[in-house]
Amino acid sequence: MFKKRSGFFDSEEGKAVREKLQYMMHDKSFNTLSSYTSDNSLYPDSQMPFVDKHMNYLNAHPELDSKMYIANVRLKTRIR
């Protein structure tokens, strides 16, 4: 069954996650390129921004711990 977090984007947790993701996007030591999406209604250029991609994922998977998720994203996207 597909569940979403209720009000995640406007919650304190959601705001904190968005802030961390935006910080990573502006930090050149992380690979935060946009990714392809077939949703042309929301993204006419077929490119989903890094922040939107991860915010949507966390919203769609309420069982995930957002702090651990962000820690893993930081590890995976760090440019070495």
N, C-alpha and C positions, 0 to 999 in steps of 0.2 A: 504494500500500500504506500502511495506517495504522499508524504507529509512535508510541510514547510514550517519554518519557524514563524510564529505569529509576530508581526511587527519587527522583524530582525533589523531591517534597514534603518528604522527610526529609534531603536533601542540604544542604550548606553554601550552595550557590547558591540552592536553593529557600527556605531560611530567610532569606537576605539579601533576596531578592525579596519575600517575604511581609512582612518588616519595612518595606521601602520603601513597599509598597502600603498597609499599615496606617497608616503615617505620613501618606501622602497623604489617606487617608480621614478622619483627624482634623484635617487642615489645611483650614480654611475657604476657602482660595484655590484649591481644586480641586473640580471637579464630579465627585463620586464616588457618585452615586445608584445604587441597585440597578437591575438590568434584568430584564425579563420572561423567564421560562423556562417551558417546558411540562412540566418534570420535577417533577411533584407529589410523587414519592416522596422526593426529597431536599429539595425546597423547597415545603412545603405551601401557602405563601402566593403561590406562583408568582413570587417575587422572588429573584433570585440576587445575593448581595452582590458589590460591586465587587472585593474581594480574590479571592473564589472564581472569578469570571469570568476574571480575568487569569491566575491561577495555573493554572486548567484549560486555558486557551489555550496557555500556555507548555509545559505538560506534553504537550499533543497535537501540538505543533510543535517537535520537538527540534532542527531546523535553525536556529531563531532564536537570535540572540545576546540573552540576557536583559538585558544592560546597555543595549543599543540599544533594545530593546523598551520598557523602563521609561522611557528618555529620551523616546521618542515618546509614550508614555501621558501623561507629565508635560506635554509640549507641548500635546497634544490636550485635556486636561482642565483646564488652568489657566484660571481665571476672570479675565478681563481687565476 
